[in-house]
Amino acid sequence: MSESVLQQLMERIAARRREMPEGSYTAQLFAAGEQEIAKKVGEEGVEVVVAALAQDDARLLSESADLIYHLLVLLAQRGLAWAQVEEELARRFR
């Protein structure tokens, strides 16, 4: 069974955090710190809202992907995992 795109992305983000390769946007985010990463999550959230209200489905999908990516970076910065988000969602549905 192949890994999901989300799992591959999480692994890539973790590798970027460990290795901090020059020229990597993800490494630049980690270098900028938690406050800047959180700002990016906020910006992307606003862009999702704008896309939902005033743009086409393709733009909404694109902005949603950006939001999820930046959220995963923020979680990694805090040492949290997507599995913990899934656990919280599961807890709410019990």
C-alpha positions in Angstrom: 0.0 0.0 0.0 1.4 3.4 -0.9 1.7 6.3 1.5 -0.9 9.0 1.3 0.0 12.4 -0.1 -0.5 13.8 3.4 1.9 11.3 4.9 4.5 12.0 2.2 4.1 15.7 2.9 4.5 15.3 6.6 7.6 13.3 6.1 9.0 15.9 3.7 8.3 18.7 6.2 10.0 16.7 9.0 13.1 16.1 6.8 13.3 19.8 5.9 13.1 20.7 9.6 16.0 18.3 10.4 18.2 19.1 7.4 17.3 22.8 6.8 18.5 22.7 3.2 19.4 26.0 1.6 16.8 27.2 -0.8 14.0 25.2 0.8 10.8 27.3 1.4 9.9 25.0 4.3 13.3 25.4 5.9 12.9 29.2 5.5 9.6 29.0 7.4 11.2 27.1 10.2 14.1 29.6 10.3 11.6 32.4 10.5 10.1 30.9 13.6 6.7 30.0 15.1 5.2 33.5 15.0 5.9 33.9 11.2 4.6 30.4 10.5 1.4 31.2 12.5 1.0 34.4 10.4 1.2 32.3 7.2 -1.5 30.0 8.5 -3.7 33.0 9.2 -3.0 34.5 5.8 -3.8 31.2 4.1 -7.0 30.9 6.1 -8.2 34.3 4.9 -7.3 33.3 1.3 -9.5 30.2 1.7 -12.4 32.4 2.8 -11.9 34.8 -0.1 -11.7 31.9 -2.6 -14.9 30.4 -1.1 -16.8 33.6 -1.4 -15.5 35.1 -4.6 -13.5 32.7 -6.7 -13.8 29.4 -8.5 -13.5 25.9 -7.2 -9.9 25.5 -8.6 -8.8 28.5 -6.6 -10.6 27.2 -3.4 -8.8 23.9 -3.8 -5.4 25.6 -4.3 -5.8 27.8 -1.3 -7.0 24.9 0.8 -3.9 23.0 -0.1 -1.8 26.0 0.9 -3.6 26.2 4.2 -3.1 22.5 5.0 0.6 22.7 4.1 1.2 25.7 6.4 -0.8 24.1 9.2 1.4 21.0 9.0 4.5 23.2 9.2 3.1 24.9 12.3 2.3 21.6 13.9 5.8 20.3 13.1 7.3 23.5 14.6 5.4 22.8 17.8 6.4 19.1 17.8 2.9 18.0 17.1 1.7 15.4 14.6 -1.3 15.2 12.3 -2.2 12.0 14.1 -2.9 14.1 17.1 -5.3 16.2 15.1 -7.0 13.1 14.0 -7.2 11.8 17.6 -8.9 15.1 18.6 -11.4 14.8 15.8 -12.2 11.2 16.7 -12.6 12.2 20.4 -15.2 14.8 19.3 -17.2 12.2 17.4 -17.4 9.6 20.2 
